């Protein structure tokens, strides 16, 4: 029993050391990436390419997700309000839910899956095929060439993408409220306009830059840390998705909590 406990304690200790080492390496990686942000001017074509990839090519999945957001809230909340004779409040519920929380969260998760997976798999494949080492051999900083364009492009594109999700979520909610609840569109949009305040937009649009930075750095770091051949690329891709999604979920809560507390206080 003592031997088993000793082995267990040793394995836990090694795991904790590995986590601490990975966090340290990620911190250094992030600092190097921020230190090379000026290279975006030199690699502006790469920035445009990455902006197209993470922006335009992400539109289909985001449009589907956004249309589902507003419709789902109307189905779940609208009928509950209708039971109490308050279905005219549906627009208020949809507006606050979409703008503050649901739209940034769902869009962040979709982008974590799509952008995070692509960064991790592409950079992981370059790592195991020694293309990143080749860049260093030719005197090119791989972080400036590969990471900074992805970071800048995500920071530029995430806010417009989430704004589009806000609009589509509100519009889909309006159509479903009219069709399913027989709610006049004018009543719906008046309640949306009346309830939304600058604080709500601040909460919603404070999240895209944070999501962009976190998803880009986490997925790129996992790509650069890839080892073990093609199986390692698969592991890096999974880690990029899981860690990026976890980052989105955690930061979404804390950003909402902190900002709302500050603005109310």
N, C-alpha and C positions, 0 to 999 in steps of 0.2 A: 504493500500500500504506500509506504514511504517513497519507494522508487517511482511508482506511478505519479504520485503528487509532485516529485522532483522533476520528472519529465514534463508534466503539465505546466509547472511553473516556468521551466526553461523555455518551452514553446511560446508561452504567453509573453515572456520577456523578450524573446527574439522578434515576436510579432510587433510588440510596442516599439522596439528599436527600429524595425523596418518602417513603421508608420512615421516615426519621428524623422528618420533619414529622408523618406519621401517628401514630407512636408518641408524639410529644409531645402531639398533640391528644387521643389516647386517654387519656394520663395525666391531662391537665387535666379531661377529661370524667369520668373515674373519680373523681377527687378531688371534683368538684362533686356527683356522685351520692352519695358517702359523706357529704359535708357536708349533704346534704338528707335524710338518713335520718329525721330527726324528723318530716318531712312525712307519713310513713306513718300517723300518727294522724289527720291531717286527711283523708287519702284512704283511709281504712280500707275503704270499700266497693270501691274499685278494687283494693285488695290482695286482698279476698275473691274478686272476679271473676277476677283473674289466678291466684289459687291454684286455683280451679276449672278454669281453662283449662289450666294447666301441670301440674296434679295429676290430677284426675278424668279429663279428656279424654285424658291420656297413658296411661291404664291399659291399653287394648287392646293397643297395640304393646309395652308393657313386659311384659305377661303372656305374650304370644307369645314374646318374646325370652327371658324368664326360664325358661319351660318348656323351651325349646330348649337352654339353657345346661347344666342338669344332665344332660339326656338325652345330649347330645353328649359330655360328659366321660365318662359311663359307657360309651358306645360306644367311644370312643378309648382310654381308660385302663383300663377294667374288663377288656376282653379281653386287653390286654397283661399285666395282673396275673394273670389266670386262667391264662395260659400258664406262669407260674412257680408256680402253686398258691397265689397270694396274693390271690385275689379278695375275701377278707374285708377287705382294705385299701382297697377301692373307696370306702367311705364317708369314709375319711380324706382321700383324694385329692379327692373331690368337695367336701368341706367347706372345705378350705384354698383350693382354686381358686376356689370360688364366693364365699366371704365376703371373702377378701383382695383378689382381682383381677378375676375375670371378671364377676361381677355388677355391681360399681361401674363397670367399664369399659364394658360393653355398655349398661347403663342410661344412663351418661353420654353415649355416642354417640347413642343413640336420642333423648335429651332435647335434645342439641345440634342434631340434625336437626329435631325437631319444634318445640321452644320457640325455638331460634335462628332458624329460618326464619320463624316467625310474627312474632317481634319485628322482624326486619329488614324483612320485607315490609310489615307494618302501619305501622311508623313511617316507612319509606321512602315509602309512598303518602301519608302525612300530610305529609311534608316537601315533596314535589313539588306537592301540592295546596295548599300554604301554610297548612295547618291549624295547624302548629306556630308559624308566624309570627303567626297569629291569636290563639293563646294568649298570646303575649308582648304583643301589642297590648292585650289585655284585662287585663294585669297578672298573669297566671298563669305561674309558672315551669314550662316544659315538662319539665324534668328531674324536678322534684318531682312533677308530675302524671303523667308517662308512664313515667319510668324507675324511680323509687323503688318504686312498687307492684309492678312486674315483678321487681325485685331482691329485695324482701322476700318476695314470694310464692314465688319459686324457692328462696330460702334455707330457707323453712319446709317446702316440699313435697318437696324432693329426697331428704332423709334417709328419710322414710317410704316413698317410692317404691322406693328402693334396698333398704330392709329387706324390703319385699314381694318384690322380686326374689330376695333371699337365700332367703327361705322357699320360694318356688315352685321355685327351682333345686334346693334340697335335696330337696323332695318329689318333683319329677319324676325326680331321680336315684334316689330310693328305689324308685319304681314301676318304672322301667326296669331297675334292678338285679335286682329280684325277677322281672320278666317275662323278661328276656333272659339274665341270668347265673344265675338261680335262686338268688339270694342271699336268705337269710332277712332280713326287715325289721328284726328285733331286732338282728341282728349289724350291719346297716348303721347303724342309729341309735346303737347303743352306740359304734361307732367314730367317728361324727360327734361325739358328746358328749365322748369321751375326748380327741380331738385338738384341739378348739377351746379356745383360751386367750384371756384378756382382750386380749392383744397383737393377736390376729387381728381382734377386733372393733374395736379402736382403729384399726388400719390401714384396715379397710373403711369405717368411719364417719367417718374424717377427710376423706374425699374428697368427699362430697356438698356440704358448704358451699362448698368451693373451686370445685367444678364449677358450682354455682349462681351464684356471684359472677362467675366468668369468662364463662360462657355468656351471662348476662344483660347484662353490660357490653359484651362484644364485639358481640353482635347488636344491641343498642340503639344503640351508636355507629355501626355500619354503616347503620342506619336513618336516624339524624340526618345522616349524611354523604352521603346519596343525592343525586345530581344526574343530569340527563339524561333526565327523563321516565320513561315506563313501562319502557324498556330499562334505565334506571338502577336501578329497583326490582328488576328481575331480577338485575342484577349484585350489588346489595346483599344480596339473599337468598342467592345463591350464596356470597358472601364470608362471610356470617353462619354458614352451615353449615360451610364449609371451615375457617375460622379457629377456630370453636368446637370442632370435632372435633379439630383439631390441638392445641388447648389441653388438651382432655381426655386425649389420648394422652400428651402430654409430662408434664403434671402427675401423671397416674396413676403413671408410672414413678418420678418423683422423690419423690413423697410416700411410696410404698412403700419406696424405698431409704432415705430419710432417717429415717423413723419406725422401721423395723426396725433400722437401725444404732444409733439412739439407745437403743432399748429393749434391744437385746442388749449394748450397751456399758455 
